[in-house]
Amino acid sequence: MNVYPFVEAEKAEQDGNVAMACRLLEVSRTAYYEWSVKEPSARELSDAELFEKIIEIHKASRGTYGAPRITSKLKDRGLCAGKKRVARLMALHGLVGRCRRRFKRTTIPDPNAETKAIDLICREFGVGVREIDTAWCGDITYVRTWEGWLYLATVIDLASRRVVGFAMAEHMRADLVCDALQMAIDLRRPEPGLIFHSD
């Protein structure tokens, strides 16, 4: 633990006694006065020089590169710096990269489909356009968990924007959507003529 800041605080007091503070903390006055000059060490100077190059590469990547890619770019420039050192300097100055969002396709069109479905909604998804339980829409999304992907099918009432049915499974088969739709029907008991829209 660095005790010199405590000596510095004692010195700042009106009647501060550096000799007494050094004796109590068992450090030499010479060492304290060398520390108080606060000359940056060779390592600090090297870190500052390296960080300027890290900022340059990070800006050139439009803020997307993290420590591994910046380390690789530094090596391309002939500068030897470890990934952990680059990561430490980036973390110290609050510099982070951006990860590419993981994409998993959930809608796969049928290439053999001969007829197109008629759009009964007519792309009118606004609030207040329809009555409650007259038009629902559904979709599937995915959630990454520690044990793998889980797929979530939802049914939403277009008038109230309320989720009226949902189902989760480890697959994207038709019964996932059927389970969500069945839950919505059991809970809401819609009148005949309900439109269910999905892609």
N, C-alpha and C positions, 0 to 999 in steps of 0.2 A: 504494500500500500504506500502511495506517495504521501509523505507527511509534510512536504514543503508548502502546500497551500495553507496548512494550519499555521506555519511560521509566518507566511505572508499575511494572513489575517491578523495575527498578533502584532506584526509590524505596523499594520494600518491603524491600529488603535492609537489613541492620543499619547499614551505613555507606554507604547509597545516596547518590549525588551526582546530583541532577537536572540541575544546570548542566552537568556533564561529559557526561552521557548525551545531553542536548539538543545540545551542541556536536558530539559524535561522529556523531549521527544527522542533523545539519544541520537542526534545527528550532528555532524560538524557544521560550523558556520561557513566554512569554505565551500562545502558541498552545496549548502543553501544558496550562497551568493553566486555560484556557478549556475545553479538551476534558475535563479531569478533573472539572469541575463536573457534566458529563453531563446537561445539560438536554436533554430530548427536542426534536427539531427539529419544525417545523410539519408536515412530511411525516409524521413518526412519529406525531404527535398525530392527524393526519387519518386515517392508516392504522388506528390503534387505534379511532377512532370508527367508521370504516367496517366494521371487522372485527366490532364488536359487532352491527351490523345484519346482517352476513353470517351470524353465528351464529344470530341470531333467525330468519332466513328458512330456514336449514338445519334448525333444530330443528322449525320449523313443517311442513317437508316430510318429517319423520321420517327425515332423513338421506339423502334420495334425490336432492336437487338438486345439480348440479354447477355449475361457474362460469357456463356460458351461461344457465341458468335463473335463477340467483341474480342475474346482471347484469340480466336482463329484469325481475325483481321489483323490483330497486332502481330501475330506470327508471320502473316503475309508481308507485313512491313519490316520484318526483321527484328522485331522487339520481343524479347523473351519475358513473358509474364505468365504466371500460373492462373488458372481459372479461379481458384479460391481467393487469390489476391485481388483480381479484377472484381469478383463478387463482393469482397469486403469493401473496396473503395466505392463501388456503386451503392451499396447499402448505406455506407457512411454518409453519402451525399444525397440519398433518397432517389437514386436513379434506377429505374426499372424498365425492363423490356416488356413487350406485349406478346402473348402467346396467340398462335393462330387458333381460332375457334374450331373445336372438333365438330365435324359435320357427319351426320348419319342420315342417309336418305330414307324417308318413310313413305313417300308417295311414288309408286312405280306404275307408270301407265301400261295398259295392256296393248301390245302392238297388234294383236289379232282382233281387237274390238272393231266391229263393223259399223255400229250405230253409235251416235253421240247421244248422251242424255239431254233431255230438255231442261233448261234452266227455269224452274218454276218460281224462283226467288227474284229473278230479273235483276240480280246484282244490287238489290235494295236491302242493305244490311243496317240501315240507320235505326236509331232508337225512336220509338213512337210510330213507326211505319206500320207495324202489325200488332195484333192482339196477342196476349199471353197464350201460350200453348197452341198457336196456329202455325208457327214455323220454328223449327229447331235446326241447328247446324252441328256438325261433328268433325272432329279431327283426331289425329294420332300424333303424339309427341314422344320423346324418349327421355329417360332420366338415367344418368350414369350413377351406379351405386358401387359399393365396395365389392359386391358379388357379381357385378356385370350389368348389362343393360336391362332396364325395365321399360316397358312400353305402356303409355297411358292414353286411353281413348276417352274422350269427353263428349258429352252432348250438352249444348248450350241453347237456352231459349233466346231467340233473337229479340224478343220484345223486352225482357227484363235483364238480359245478359247474365242470367243465373245459370250455374252448372246444375242441370237437372238429372244427370246420370254420368257415371264414370266407371271404368274398369282398368285394372292393371294386370299385366302378365309378362312373361319372359319371351313372348313371341308376338308377331304381328299378323296372325291368322285372322280370318273373318270372324271367328267366335269372340275375339276380343271386342270388336265393335258391336257385335250382336249383344254381348253382355251389358255393355254401357247403354245401348238403346233399350234393352229390356228393363234395366233399372229405372230409366227415365219414364218408361210407359207405366211400370208398376207404381212409381211414386206420384205421377201427375195425372194419370188416367185421362189422356186428351180425347177430345171429340173426334169423330171421323172427319177426314179432310186435312189432317195435319201434314205439313210438308217437312220432310227431312232432307237437308242439303249437306252434301259432302263432296270433297274432291276425289 
